[in-house]
Amino acid sequence: MATIAPVRPLAAVVLTTLLAAGCGAAVTQLAGPPPAGPPPASTVPAQTTAGPAGTDPPTAAALLRIAQVFNNDYDNGNFGAVYDRWDARSQAIIPRAEYLRRHALCAPATHSVAQVEGATRGHGGAWLVSYRIDSSSLVDTWFYAGHRWVFDIALSNPGAARNYRLPFARYAAAVGCTTH
């Protein structure tokens, strides 16, 4: 994840990475029972909020709502909210302030909207959230950890994770940013 839309920056990077490198995943085991299967897409509200004390319900329906809000946040440039949904391993790749700085300096022009379509249980506690941007189908990896749904950037978009580890000038060149 997670989680490209309007053609969103993250989704564009994900799509490019998937096309260039394909995806693979190693996942960690999570405690607790797995969530129930996803509801029909037509029953998924456009937005959601965390439950009491910042917790999320451990259900597929909650994951679908949260993933759509996550994608909407990315599409609308709300990168702080996006970063805050990353799992700890993903946040260890790049500090929040640097992530926000990079997106402020190299904001991708996007014109497409991501539409979350479904979620399926993966291996080792992972949940795979499928979404569509224009005619491209993509998949993000999410986990339920610490009473919250969290996005895994390394599994969802290994290319973006690699780019975030680069010094800024190399990152900017890799993502096609010329205003830095």
C-alpha positions as CSV (number, residue, x, y, z in Angstrom):
1,M,0.0,0.0,0.0
2,A,-1.4,-0.1,0.6
3,T,-2.7,2.3,-1.6
4,I,-2.2,6.8,-9.1
5,A,-5.3,8.9,-9.2
6,P,-6.3,11.6,-11.0
7,V,-3.8,10.1,-12.7
8,R,-2.6,10.1,-9.1
9,P,1.0,10.2,-8.4
10,L,1.2,7.1,-6.3
11,A,-1.0,5.2,-8.7
12,A,1.1,6.3,-11.6
13,V,4.2,5.2,-9.9
14,V,2.5,1.9,-9.0
15,L,1.4,1.4,-12.5
16,T,4.8,2.2,-13.9
17,T,6.5,-0.1,-11.4
18,L,4.1,-3.0,-12.0
19,L,4.5,-2.7,-15.7
20,A,8.3,-2.5,-15.4
21,A,9.1,-4.9,-12.6
22,G,6.0,-6.8,-11.7
23,C,5.2,-7.4,-8.1
24,G,6.1,-9.9,-5.5
25,A,5.3,-10.0,-1.8
26,A,6.6,-11.2,1.4
27,V,4.1,-10.6,4.2
28,T,4.2,-10.7,8.0
29,Q,1.8,-12.7,10.1
30,L,-0.8,-10.6,12.0
31,A,-2.6,-11.6,15.1
32,G,-6.3,-11.9,15.3
33,P,-9.1,-13.3,13.2
34,P,-9.2,-12.3,9.5
35,P,-11.9,-9.8,8.5
36,A,-15.0,-11.0,6.7
37,G,-15.2,-11.0,2.9
38,P,-15.8,-7.7,1.1
39,P,-19.3,-6.3,0.5
40,P,-20.4,-5.4,-3.0
41,A,-18.7,-2.3,-4.3
42,S,-22.1,-0.4,-4.5
43,T,-22.3,-0.6,-0.7
44,V,-19.0,1.1,0.0
45,P,-19.4,4.7,1.2
46,A,-17.1,7.3,-0.3
47,Q,-15.5,8.3,3.0
48,T,-14.9,6.9,6.5
49,T,-13.3,7.8,9.7
50,A,-11.5,5.8,12.3
51,G,-13.4,4.4,15.2
52,P,-13.0,5.3,18.9
53,A,-9.4,6.2,19.9
54,G,-8.1,5.9,16.3
55,T,-9.2,2.3,15.8
56,D,-10.6,0.9,12.6
57,P,-13.1,-2.0,12.5
58,P,-11.3,-5.2,11.4
59,T,-13.7,-5.8,8.5
60,A,-13.4,-5.9,4.7
61,A,-16.1,-3.2,4.5
62,A,-14.0,-0.8,6.6
63,L,-10.9,-1.6,4.6
64,L,-12.7,-0.8,1.4
65,R,-13.9,2.5,2.7
66,I,-10.5,3.4,4.2
67,A,-8.7,2.4,1.0
68,Q,-11.0,4.7,-1.1
69,V,-10.4,7.6,1.3
70,F,-6.7,6.9,1.1
71,N,-6.8,7.0,-2.7
72,N,-8.9,10.1,-2.6
73,D,-6.4,11.8,-0.2
74,Y,-3.6,10.9,-2.6
75,D,-5.6,12.2,-5.6
76,N,-6.3,15.5,-3.8
77,G,-2.8,16.1,-2.5
78,N,-3.5,15.3,1.1
79,F,-0.2,13.5,1.4
80,G,0.0,13.8,5.2
81,A,-3.1,11.6,5.6
82,V,-1.6,9.2,3.0
83,Y,1.6,8.9,4.9
84,D,-0.2,8.4,8.2
85,R,-1.9,5.3,6.8
86,W,1.5,3.7,6.0
87,D,2.6,0.8,8.1
88,A,5.7,1.2,10.3
89,R,8.0,-0.6,7.8
90,S,6.9,1.8,5.1
91,Q,7.4,4.9,7.3
92,A,10.9,3.7,8.1
93,I,11.8,4.2,4.4
94,I,11.3,8.0,4.4
95,P,10.6,10.4,7.2
96,R,7.1,12.1,7.1
97,A,8.6,15.6,6.6
98,E,10.7,14.5,3.7
99,Y,7.8,12.6,2.1
100,L,5.7,15.8,2.3
101,R,8.6,17.9,1.0
102,R,9.1,15.7,-2.0
103,H,5.4,15.7,-2.9
104,A,5.3,19.5,-2.5
105,L,8.3,20.0,-4.8
106,C,7.4,17.2,-7.2
107,A,3.7,17.0,-7.2
108,P,2.6,14.9,-10.2
109,A,-0.1,16.3,-12.4
110,T,-3.0,13.9,-12.1
111,H,-6.3,13.9,-13.9
112,S,-7.7,10.4,-13.2
113,V,-9.5,9.1,-10.1
114,A,-8.8,5.8,-8.5
115,Q,-11.9,3.6,-7.8
116,V,-11.5,0.9,-5.2
117,E,-13.2,-2.3,-6.5
118,G,-12.6,-5.0,-3.9
119,A,-10.5,-6.7,-1.3
120,T,-9.4,-10.2,-1.0
121,R,-7.5,-12.0,1.8
122,G,-3.9,-12.6,0.9
123,H,-1.2,-14.6,2.7
124,G,0.2,-14.0,6.1
125,G,-2.4,-11.5,7.1
126,A,-2.2,-9.4,4.0
127,W,-5.3,-8.0,2.3
128,L,-5.1,-7.2,-1.4
129,V,-7.2,-4.2,-2.4
130,S,-7.9,-3.9,-6.1
131,Y,-8.6,-0.6,-7.7
132,R,-8.9,0.9,-11.2
133,I,-7.5,4.1,-12.6
134,D,-8.9,4.7,-16.1
135,S,-8.4,1.3,-17.8
136,S,-5.6,0.1,-15.5
137,S,-6.3,-2.4,-12.8
138,L,-3.9,-2.2,-9.8
139,V,-3.5,-3.9,-6.4
140,D,-2.3,-2.5,-3.1
141,T,-1.3,-4.5,0.0
142,W,-2.9,-3.6,3.4
143,F,-2.6,-5.1,6.9
144,Y,-4.7,-4.9,10.0
145,A,-2.2,-4.0,12.7
146,G,-2.6,-2.2,16.0
147,H,-6.4,-1.9,15.5
148,R,-5.8,0.0,12.2
149,W,-5.8,-0.7,8.5
150,V,-2.3,0.2,7.2
151,F,-0.9,0.4,3.7
152,D,2.4,-1.3,2.8
153,I,4.3,0.8,0.2
154,A,7.1,-1.7,-0.2
155,L,4.7,-4.5,-1.2
156,S,2.2,-2.3,-3.1
157,N,4.8,-0.3,-5.1
158,P,8.4,-1.5,-4.8
159,G,9.6,1.1,-7.3
160,A,8.2,4.0,-5.3
161,A,9.7,2.5,-2.1
162,R,13.1,2.3,-3.9
163,N,12.8,5.9,-5.2
164,Y,11.9,7.2,-1.7
165,R,15.3,5.8,-0.5
166,L,17.2,7.9,-3.1
167,P,18.7,11.3,-2.4
168,F,16.3,14.0,-3.5
169,A,18.0,14.9,-6.8
170,R,18.0,11.2,-7.9
171,Y,14.4,10.8,-6.7
172,A,13.4,13.9,-8.7
173,A,15.0,12.6,-11.8
174,A,13.5,9.1,-11.3
175,V,9.9,10.5,-11.1
176,G,10.4,13.1,-13.8
177,C,10.3,16.1,-11.6
178,T,12.0,19.1,-13.1
179,T,11.0,21.8,-10.6
180,H,13.5,21.4,-7.8
